[in-house]
Amino acid sequence: MIISSTHLALTSVIKLGYGLFTHNEGVKIYMLQRQFLKKVCGVSLLFFILALSPGKTWAGKRIWIQPNNPANYVGIEDVKESEVGDSILNHPYNFDPKKLTDMLLSLRYNKKMLLRKGVSDRQLFFDADLVENKFVPKIVDAFNEAGPNQAVVFSIVQKDPYFIIRNDRLNVIRAYVAQDGLHLDFVKSDAKLFGDYQEHMRGQSLRENAVSLGVTLEPQSGQTLSFTNPNEIILDLNYNWAKLVDQKADEEMARKAEEERAKKFGKRRSADSAPAPVAVPSPAATSKNPMPARRSTPEEGATAVKSARSTEERLNELKLLKEKGLVSPQEYEAKKKEILKDL
């Protein structure tokens, strides 16, 4: 009887201890699960807020984005009435790719901006191959797809070849076609990029925080500045843009050639200013009957002048300018044809 009572008491104590143990373990597991769920919910909520937050993140439809550089993209976005004023958007619009390329390549900075640090050329889009082959086809697609209340937005990064150090520049442009022409509103103009801006996540803030240098455009023939927006320029859709681009290319080539000649002339002047070596008289000069120097005939002089600027030398000079990066491939081909016409 005593043994049975003791056995019963021990059994009760063991069950009670086991119950307390399992209860404590259950509480620990419950607390761990609760902490894990809190972390998961917190991260999910953060991503949800970032996805819905306005302002910083660009909202719109992407037509194209460069895989290895998300700073280069073309898209469509809705526009507010305050952004376009009284303009009536003529969208969708079908652009001729060659004409649109010439319109973009015709844009020039203000002459005063050449004095600013970081601005090396008046031509805004100096990378003609990037504009013509990568961006223009996508911009044409975007205009064909844009609705009456939408604008085309494109962001383009150019790597300035005139600088040894990295000098990447960003232009973000909102474009739309209205009754008075193609409007180009520069949201960012010649903004200098720093750091690893091509990285998808961290690079986004670097691209958004890139500050424009404040450069302004100088209207060319067929272009006018907006009266209401100093960062907007309007291009006439009926203007002969191909002729203007060729004219500007010739002017730019002549300017660069003149700079090269000035540099060479400066070197010659410095060489001429050096003390001349002392001439040692030759035996012929000290003889009683020196041989008179032969004078060139007028015909020989004219031939020498003509040969000094022969077609071959002009082509070689043009090729040298191209190799130094002072003229673009388009400028090189245009001037080459002009020289060959003189044959």
Secondary structure as UniProt FT lines:
FT   HELIX           2..52
FT   STRAND          61..66
FT   TURN            67..68
FT   STRAND          69..78
FT   HELIX           81..84
FT   TURN            85..86
FT   HELIX           97..105
FT   STRAND          108..109
FT   HELIX           111..115
FT   TURN            117..118
FT   HELIX           128..129
FT   HELIX           130..135
FT   HELIX           136..145
FT   TURN            148..149
FT   STRAND          150..159
FT   TURN            161..162
FT   STRAND          168..178
FT   TURN            179..180
FT   STRAND          181..192
FT   TURN            197..198
FT   TURN            200..201
FT   HELIX           202..208
FT   TURN            221..222
FT   STRAND          223..225
FT   TURN            230..231
FT   STRAND          232..235
FT   TURN            237..238
FT   HELIX           241..272
FT   HELIX           283..286
FT   HELIX           298..308
FT   HELIX           311..323
FT   TURN            324..325
FT   HELIX           329..341
//
